[in-house]
Amino acid sequence: MPMGEWVSGKVFNYVHGNNLVYNTCWEDPRLDKEALELGPNDNLLVITSAGCNSLSYALTGLNHIYAVDMNYRQNALLELKMAGIKELDYDTFFSLFGKGHLPGVKEVYRKKLRGHLSEKSQEYWDKKICKYFANRRKTFYFCGTSGAFAKGMNLYIDRIARFRKAVTELLDCDDLNRQHDIWFNQIRKKLWSRLIRFVVNRDTTLSMLGVPRAQRLQIEKTYEGGIVKFCQDCLDAVFAELPVSDNYFWRVYTTGSYSPTCCPEYLEKENFLALKGGLVDKISVYTDTVEGFLRKYDGTISRYVLLDHMDWLSDRYYDALVSEWDAILSKAAPQTRILWRSGGLRTDYIDSVPIEINEQKKNLGSILEYHQDKAAQLHRKDRVHTYGSFYIADLKETK
């Protein structure tokens, strides 16, 4: 193994094995809910990440959500959000997760939230609750590894490139033509300095954002201009082609907080009250791999949201990818639908995964029915716009 690849793998594993990586979800649930077509009988498996999207899916009234993540810290975050929904009033909850800080958070946590958490999550938040939520200047959304990157970018905006005024004007803009003008004439050139291009091109930086080397290499292979051009084109789409007024994904990382009119669905008052009224109980949280959970689960799953983690497995952990699909097929309900994303423009490795159904050996692609037009249409509307491709597939056969 080349030394650079070895070092990159060590850094990525250290980041993900020792830190809260995602303090907010970076997949657009508006697209997912349209793609999933969730009904009252659906059971959904989703990789937890920061838990925002699990709460969004619960608002559809589906049967149940199984939030699964290998990183217990990500599950601890979802558990804290669920506890807050159950125990806090809306204004307090919005201060905690909308503004990213709460005066007196230690006492609120001890008296109202801690008792709702699993033992492992209690251990985590006993150490982190004040560090992450007590500081008004360094909000929760500047914590964790992705938050540390966001904090660094804000320091660059404020102290080096000095275009904070233009960023504020951009975020408040409700006219797409004006938005386009601000981005290209006041921000873009200052943003993409030699320093930023260098930082974005480093595996260490991408590891902080949860992007493994295998995913970066997929982008390099399939996208003309490589990772830097890919990121430039993504930001051009976000800030010049799509309305930014409801883009809470980029607002939180350029300001450190959400606003009441630009935030994830679970932070909107009406939705918060619906979740408090019982919908939050439709979510169960598990620290495990997707395969590990499914092997223990006694039931069927009709909807899966697999994020981009198969990119991670496709390179050095291909056997785990094969085993995971075997587990998915073993627990898939009739008419199962699966969503995933990729850093690359294609996921050819998915179709070639070997499977066995009714003692017949096949390739996975032979039993996947893709909704390519629908996926492409939704992908163009993605408010995050950091993935190379988006997939919607139905299983034509299951075990």
C-alpha positions in Angstrom: 0.0 0.0 0.0 1.4 3.5 -0.9 2.5 5.5 2.1 0.0 8.4 1.2 -2.9 6.0 1.1 -1.8 4.4 4.4 -1.5 7.8 6.2 -4.8 9.0 4.8 -6.6 5.8 6.0 -5.1 6.2 9.5 -6.2 9.9 9.7 -9.7 9.0 8.5 -10.1 6.2 10.9 -8.8 8.3 13.8 -11.2 11.1 13.0 -14.2 8.8 12.7 -13.2 6.6 15.7 -12.6 9.4 18.1 -14.9 12.3 17.3 -18.4 13.6 16.6 -18.0 14.2 12.8 -21.4 15.5 11.7 -23.2 18.1 13.9 -25.9 18.5 11.2 -27.1 16.2 8.4 -25.7 17.0 4.9 -28.3 15.2 2.9 -31.4 17.1 1.7 -34.5 15.3 3.3 -36.9 17.2 0.9 -35.5 15.1 -1.9 -35.4 11.9 0.1 -39.1 12.2 1.2 -40.2 12.7 -2.4 -38.1 9.8 -3.6 -39.1 7.4 -0.8 -42.8 7.9 -1.0 -43.2 6.9 2.6 -46.5 5.3 3.7 -48.0 4.3 7.1 -46.8 0.7 6.8 -43.2 1.5 5.9 -40.2 0.7 8.2 -37.2 2.8 7.3 -33.5 2.1 8.1 -31.3 5.2 7.9 -27.7 5.8 8.8 -28.0 8.3 11.8 -25.5 10.9 10.9 -26.7 13.9 13.0 -30.3 12.7 13.3 -31.9 15.7 11.7 -33.3 13.7 8.8 -34.6 10.9 11.0 -36.8 13.5 12.7 -37.9 14.8 9.3 -38.9 11.3 8.1 -40.9 10.8 11.3 -43.1 13.7 10.4 -44.5 11.7 7.4 -46.3 9.3 9.8 -44.5 6.1 8.6 -44.5 3.1 10.8 -41.0 3.1 12.3 -37.5 4.5 11.8 -34.4 2.5 12.7 -31.5 5.0 13.0 -28.2 3.0 12.8 -24.6 4.3 13.1 -21.3 2.8 13.9 -20.2 6.0 15.7 -22.0 6.1 19.1 -21.4 9.9 19.2 -23.7 10.4 16.3 -26.4 8.4 18.0 -25.8 10.3 21.2 -26.6 13.5 19.3 -29.9 12.1 18.0 -30.8 10.8 21.5 -30.2 14.4 22.9 -32.5 15.9 20.2 -35.2 13.3 21.0 -34.9 14.0 24.7 -35.1 17.8 24.1 -38.3 17.3 22.0 -39.9 15.3 24.8 -38.9 17.6 27.8 -38.2 21.2 26.6 -40.5 24.0 25.4 -40.0 25.2 21.9 -38.0 28.3 22.7 -35.6 26.4 24.9 -35.2 23.7 22.3 -34.6 26.2 19.5 -31.9 28.0 21.6 -30.2 24.6 22.1 -30.3 23.3 18.5 -31.3 26.4 16.5 -28.9 28.9 17.9 -26.4 26.2 19.1 -26.0 27.5 22.6 -28.2 27.6 25.7 -27.6 29.6 28.9 -27.7 27.3 31.9 -27.4 24.2 29.7 -25.7 22.1 32.4 -28.7 22.3 34.7 -31.2 21.8 31.9 -29.2 18.7 30.8 -29.0 17.3 34.3 -32.6 17.9 35.3 -34.5 17.3 32.0 -32.4 15.5 29.4 -29.9 13.1 30.9 -32.5 10.6 32.2 -33.8 10.0 28.6 -30.4 8.9 27.3 -28.7 5.5 27.0 -25.8 4.9 29.3 -23.2 5.4 26.6 -24.9 8.7 25.5 -25.0 9.8 29.2 -21.2 9.2 29.4 -20.6 11.3 26.3 -22.8 14.3 27.1 -21.6 14.4 30.8 -18.3 15.4 29.3 -19.4 17.4 26.2 -22.6 19.2 27.0 -21.0 22.4 28.3 -18.1 22.3 25.8 -20.5 22.2 22.9 -23.5 24.3 24.0 -22.4 26.8 26.7 -20.4 29.1 24.5 -22.3 31.8 22.6 -19.3 32.7 20.4 -18.4 29.1 19.5 -21.8 27.6 18.9 -22.4 23.8 18.7 -22.2 24.1 14.9 -18.6 25.1 15.1 -17.9 21.9 17.2 -17.0 18.4 16.0 -14.7 17.8 13.1 -17.0 19.2 10.4 -17.8 22.1 12.7 -14.1 22.8 13.2 -13.8 23.1 9.4 -16.7 25.4 9.3 -15.2 27.5 12.1 -11.9 27.7 10.1 -13.8 28.8 7.0 -15.6 31.6 8.9 -12.3 32.8 10.3 -11.0 32.9 6.6 -14.2 34.9 5.6 -13.9 37.4 8.5 -10.2 37.9 8.9 -8.4 37.0 5.7 -10.6 37.4 2.7 -12.9 39.8 4.5 -16.2 39.4 2.7 -18.6 38.8 5.6 -20.8 41.7 4.5 -21.3 40.1 1.1 -22.1 36.7 2.7 -24.7 38.3 4.9 -26.3 40.0 1.9 -26.3 36.8 0.0 -28.0 34.8 2.7 -30.7 37.5 3.1 -31.3 37.6 -0.7 -34.7 36.6 -2.1 -33.9 37.4 -5.7 -32.1 34.8 -7.7 -30.6 37.3 -10.2 -29.2 39.4 -7.3 -27.9 36.3 -5.6 -26.1 35.3 -8.8 -24.5 38.8 -9.0 -23.3 38.8 -5.4 -21.8 35.3 -5.7 -19.8 35.9 -8.9 -18.9 39.5 -8.4 -18.3 39.8 -4.6 -17.5 36.4 -3.2 -16.3 33.7 -5.6 -12.9 35.0 -6.6 -12.0 36.0 -3.0 -13.1 32.6 -1.7 -11.1 30.4 -4.1 -7.6 31.7 -3.2 -4.5 29.5 -3.6 -4.7 28.8 0.1 -8.3 27.5 -0.1 -7.6 25.4 -3.2 -4.6 23.8 -1.3 -6.7 23.1 1.8 -9.6 21.5 -0.2 -7.2 19.3 -2.0 -5.8 17.6 1.2 -7.0 14.2 2.4 -6.8 15.5 6.0 -9.3 18.3 5.3 -11.7 15.9 3.6 -11.4 13.4 6.5 -12.7 16.2 8.8 -15.7 16.4 6.6 -16.3 12.7 6.5 -14.9 12.1 3.0 -12.6 9.1 2.8 -9.8 8.7 0.3 -11.8 6.2 -1.7 -14.5 8.7 -2.3 -12.1 11.5 -3.2 -10.4 9.2 -5.7 -13.8 8.4 -7.3 -14.3 12.1 -7.8 -10.8 12.5 -9.2 -11.5 9.7 -11.7 -14.9 10.8 -12.9 -14.9 14.6 -12.6 -12.9 16.7 -15.1 -10.8 19.1 -13.0 -10.8 16.9 -9.9 -11.9 17.6 -6.4 -11.3 21.4 -6.5 -13.3 21.9 -9.7 -16.0 19.6 -8.3 -16.3 21.8 -5.2 -16.2 25.0 -7.2 -19.1 23.8 -9.4 -21.0 22.6 -6.4 -20.8 26.0 -4.7 -21.7 27.8 -8.0 -24.9 25.8 -8.1 -25.8 26.4 -4.5 -25.2 30.1 -4.4 -25.9 31.2 -8.0 -28.5 28.8 -9.4 -30.7 27.6 -6.4 -32.6 29.9 -4.1 -30.5 30.4 -0.9 -33.4 31.8 1.2 -34.3 28.3 2.6 -30.8 26.7 2.3 -30.3 26.0 6.0 -27.4 23.6 5.3 -25.1 26.4 4.2 -26.6 29.0 6.4 -25.6 27.2 9.6 -22.0 26.6 8.5 -21.5 30.3 7.4 -23.1 31.8 10.5 -22.9 29.2 13.2 -26.7 29.0 13.7 -30.1 28.6 12.0 -32.8 31.2 11.8 -36.5 30.5 12.6 -37.3 30.8 8.9 -34.3 28.9 7.6 -33.8 25.7 9.6 -34.3 21.9 9.5 -38.0 20.8 9.8 -37.6 19.5 13.3 -36.8 23.1 14.4 -40.0 24.6 13.0 -42.5 25.1 15.8 -45.4 23.2 14.2 -43.2 20.2 13.5 -41.6 20.3 16.9 -45.0 20.1 18.5 -46.0 17.2 16.2 -42.9 15.3 17.2 -43.5 16.1 20.8 -47.1 14.8 20.4 -45.8 11.2 19.8 -44.1 11.1 16.4 -40.6 11.2 18.0 -41.4 7.7 19.5 -41.4 6.3 16.0 -37.5 6.4 16.1 -35.2 3.8 17.6 -31.5 4.3 17.8 -28.8 1.6 17.4 -25.0 1.7 17.5 -24.0 -0.9 14.9 -23.2 -1.5 11.3 -26.0 -1.7 8.8 -25.3 -5.4 8.4 -24.9 -6.0 12.2 -28.3 -4.4 12.9 -30.1 -6.3 10.2 -28.6 -9.7 11.3 -30.2 -9.1 14.7 -33.4 -7.5 13.5 -36.5 -9.7 13.5 -38.7 -8.2 10.9 -38.6 -6.6 7.4 -37.5 -3.2 6.2 -39.2 -1.6 3.2 -37.2 1.7 2.9 -33.4 2.3 3.2 -31.4 5.5 3.2 -27.8 4.5 2.9 -26.2 7.9 2.4 -22.8 7.6 0.8 -21.2 5.0 3.0 -20.9 2.4 0.2 -18.2 4.6 -1.4 -16.3 4.0 1.8 -16.7 0.2 1.6 -16.1 -0.2 -2.2 -12.4 0.1 -2.0 -10.7 -1.6 1.0 -13.8 -3.2 2.5 -15.5 -4.8 -0.5 -16.3 -8.0 1.4 -18.2 -6.0 3.9 -20.2 -4.4 1.1 -21.1 -7.8 -0.3 -22.2 -9.0 3.2 -24.2 -5.9 3.8 -26.2 -6.4 0.6 -26.8 -10.0 1.6 -28.3 -8.7 4.9 -30.4 -6.1 3.1 -31.9 -8.7 0.8 -32.6 -11.0 3.7 -34.7 -8.5 5.5 -36.1 -6.5 2.6 -39.9 -6.3 2.4 -41.8 -6.6 -0.9 -41.6 -3.4 -3.0 -38.5 -2.2 -1.1 -36.9 1.1 -2.2 -33.3 2.1 -1.5 -31.7 5.5 -1.7 -27.9 6.2 -1.7 -25.5 8.9 -2.8 -22.0 8.9 -4.1 -19.1 11.3 -4.3 -18.5 10.0 -7.8 -20.6 10.4 -10.9 -21.3 6.7 -11.1 -21.5 3.7 -8.7 -20.8 0.9 -11.2 -19.4 -1.2 -8.3 -22.9 -1.6 -6.9 -24.3 -3.4 -9.9 -21.4 -5.9 -9.9 -21.9 -7.0 -6.2 -22.4 -10.8 -6.3 -25.6 -12.0 -4.6 -27.5 -15.3 -4.3 -31.3 -15.5 -4.4 -33.1 -18.9 -4.4 -29.8 -20.7 -4.8 -29.1 -18.7 -8.0 -26.0 -16.6 -8.2 -26.5 -13.2 -9.8 -25.1 -9.6 -9.8 -27.0 -7.1 -7.8 -27.7 -4.9 -10.8 -29.9 -7.6 -12.2 -32.5 -7.1 -9.4 -32.3 -3.3 -9.1 -34.9 -1.2 -10.9 -33.4 2.3 -11.1 -35.5 5.5 -11.3 -32.9 7.4 -13.2 -35.0 10.3 -14.4 -36.5 10.9 -11.0 -33.1 10.8 -9.3 -31.6 13.2 -11.8 -34.5 15.6 -11.5 -34.2 15.6 -7.7 -30.4 15.8 -7.7 -30.5 19.1 -9.6 -32.6 20.6 -6.8 -30.3 19.4 -4.0 -29.7 22.3 -1.6 -26.5 20.7 -0.3 -25.0 19.8 -3.7 -21.9 18.2 -2.4 -22.5 14.7 -3.9 -21.7 13.7 -7.4 -24.8 11.5 -7.9 -28.0 10.3 -6.3 -29.8 7.0 -6.7 -33.3 5.6 -6.3 -33.7 1.9 -6.8 -36.4 -0.7 -6.2 -35.7 -4.4 -5.5 -37.3 -6.6 -8.1 -36.4 -9.7 -6.0 -35.7 -10.4 -2.4 -34.7 -13.5 -0.4 
